[in-house]
Amino acid sequence: MTLIRKLSSLFQFRHRKLQPENIQWLSYHIPKTAGSSLRQMLYKEFGRSSIFSVYRPDEAKTFGKGNAIPIRIGASVVHGHFKPHPKHSELFPNAHSMVWVRDPIQRIWSLVGHLLDLQWKHPHYEMLHHLYVTKGVANQHDIVERIIKDNSIPYMVDAYSRFFSAVDIQDLSFVGSMQNFSASIDSLNKEFDLSLKPLHRNSSTRAGMPGSLDNLKYLLEHEYSLVDDYL
């Protein structure tokens, strides 16, 4: 092990512990819902040093399976791409939980647009490129349509079904709507005595989703049935 890696490991060991007693919130971030915008709002509400982000794939996977991970001392909010698990309430019995949802097709549209913008800068672009771009299907609308009709990329099509496989969405403390973001923030503030200020960041530069894609809702009934009440 190099000296730098040794020092890094020592720093993490001394500045993290497994089950901090002061965790107030577990913030579950489904891709292309409230992510960077919410994180900035949490920074302003709790302080940047109080937000512990879990975005490394190995760390998010471990935590999403209900296993404890080292969390920085002084953190009060854990935010990132990890799935809800029943053991989280045991690890952090005093923590509230929140998640944000958006229309399933709009979420897929936004995610595909994001991947097309970043291309090889994002690891998930490789599958998109292999399945569609190399075959001459490079238009965002056409790719989204094919993904939904073919169910070719299950993690996109079944996102909510997969995310809420271990914990039901209604068992979380708060579910916010991206379509009604400001109203949801107001509800969150009132219910939990917070003072979050709505902030919109990371907006896609691509055109809005064509209404014709709404005709594919019947193929995503399993997804809409989970989140319809919260949209």
N, C-alpha and C positions, 0 to 999 in steps of 0.2 A: 504494500500500500504506500502510495506516495505521501510526502509530508503534507501536501495540500489536502488530500483526502482524509488523512488522519486528523488534521486540524478541523476540517469541516465536520467530521463525525463527532469530534469532541464538543464542538460548538452546539451541534444539534442535541447531543445528549444532555448538555448542561442547561440548555434553554428550552427544552421540551419535556413534558411528562405525559403519561398515558391518559389519565382521566382527570383533567382539570375540574375543580369544583365550581368554577365560576362561569361555565358555559351557559349563556342565556338563550342562544338561538342556534338551531341547525337549519341552514338555508340550502335546500336542495335545488340545484340549477340544472334544469333540462335544457340541452343545447337549443339555441335560438329562441329562448324565452328571456326573462329578465336575468341578464348576466353582468356585463360590464357596467350597465346603468345602475343596477341594484347595488353592485359592489361599491361604486362611488358614493351612493347614498348611505350605505352602511358605514363607510369611512367617516362621513360627516357626522353621522349619528353617534357612533361608538368610538371613533378614533381609529386611524389606520392600523396602529399596532394591536388593536383589539380584534381585528379580522384575520382569521387563519384560513387561507385558501387551500383547497384540496383539488388540484387539477392534474397532477401527475398521474398517468394511467394506472400505474401499479398501486399507488397510495389510494386513489379513488376506488379501485376495485376491491382492495383489502377492506376499506372502511364500509363500502357498500355491501359487503358480505357479513357485516356485523362485528368485525374484528376491531379491536382498539388500535389506534395509531398514535404515535407521539405528537402531541399538540403543543404549540408554543405556550410557555408560561405567560399569563397575562391576557390570553385570548378570551373573548367572551362570545364570539360568533364564529361558527365553522361554516364556510360557504364554498360550494364547488360541485363538480360533476360526479357525485356519489349518490347511489340509490338509497331510498329509505329502507331501514331494516328494523325488525322488532327489538333487537338488542341495543339499538341506539338509545331507547328510553331507559334502559338499564345502565348504560355507560354514562348518560347525562340525564339523570332523573329530574333535574330542575330546568331543563331546556325546553323552550317552545320550538315548534317546527313550522317551516313555511316552504311553499313551492309556488311557482307561477306557471300558468298554462296559456296556450293560445290555440286558435283554430288549427286542427291537425293538418289540413292541406296548406294553410298559410305557413305553418311551421316548416313543412317540407319544402315549400317554395323558397322560403328565406334561407334554409340550410343549403339547398342546391345553388342558389345565387351566391352565397358566401363561398362555397367551394369553387365555383367558376371564377370568382374574383381572385381568390388566393392561389388557385391551381396547385402547383407542386409545393407551395409553401405549407400546405395542409396535408397530413398523412392520409386523410379519407378521400382525397381527390383521386388517388390512384384507381380505386374501384370505379368511380364515376367515369374516368378516362377510359378504362379498359372495357366497360360494358357499353358505353354510348359514344363518347367522343371519337374513339378510333373507328367506329362504325358509321361515322357521318352524322350522328345525332348530337349536335352541340348547342342547340337552342334550349334555353332554360325551360320554356313551356313544354317542349317535347320531351325533355328528360324527366321532368316531374310527372308528366302524364304516363310515361313508360314505367317509371318506378312504381307508381301506384297500381297500374293495370297488371304489371308483371310480378309485383311483389319481389322485385329483383334485389332490393337492398333492405332486408327485414328490419334492421335497426332504425331505419327511417320510417318505414310504414307502420311498424308496431311499437313505436317509441313509448307511448303511454302504457300500453299493455305490459311491456318489459319493465318500465320504470316502477310501476305500482304492483309488481308481482308478489312482493313480500309484505307490503303494507298498503292497505286500502287508502285511496286519496282522502276519503272522509275522516280518516283517523289522524290526519295532520292538523296542527293547530290553526293554520291559515292557508288558504288557497287564493292566490291573486289572479286576476285576468289581465292579459296583455292588451286585449281589446278595450278594456275599461281601466287602464293603468292608474290614472289619477284618482278615480273613485275608489279603486282597490287600496291605494295608498292611504286615502282618508279613512277607510274602514280599518286598516291595519293600525293606524295611529290611534284611533279612538278605542279599539278593542284592547290594545296592549300598551297604551299610554306612551306612545312614541311620538317623534316629531320629524319624521322623514319628509323630505321635500322631493316631489317628482322630478326626475331627471331622465332625459332620453339621450342615449349615446349609441354608437355603433350602428347607425341607421344604414341600411343598404342603399347603394347608389343606383340600383337597378329599378326598373319600372315596377309599379304595383302589380299584384297578381291578377291575371285575367279572370274575369268572372266565369268563363267557360269551364275552368277547372272545378268549380263547385259542383258540376254534374257528376263528379267522381266520388261524391260523399258516400254513396251507397257501398263503395268498396272499402270504406273505412268506418263502417258502423261500429265495429268493436272499439275503435279509438274514440269516436264521438260519444259513445255511451258512457265512457269514463269521465269525460270533461265537460260535456254539454251544460250541466247544471252550474258550471263555474265560469262559462264564457260570457 
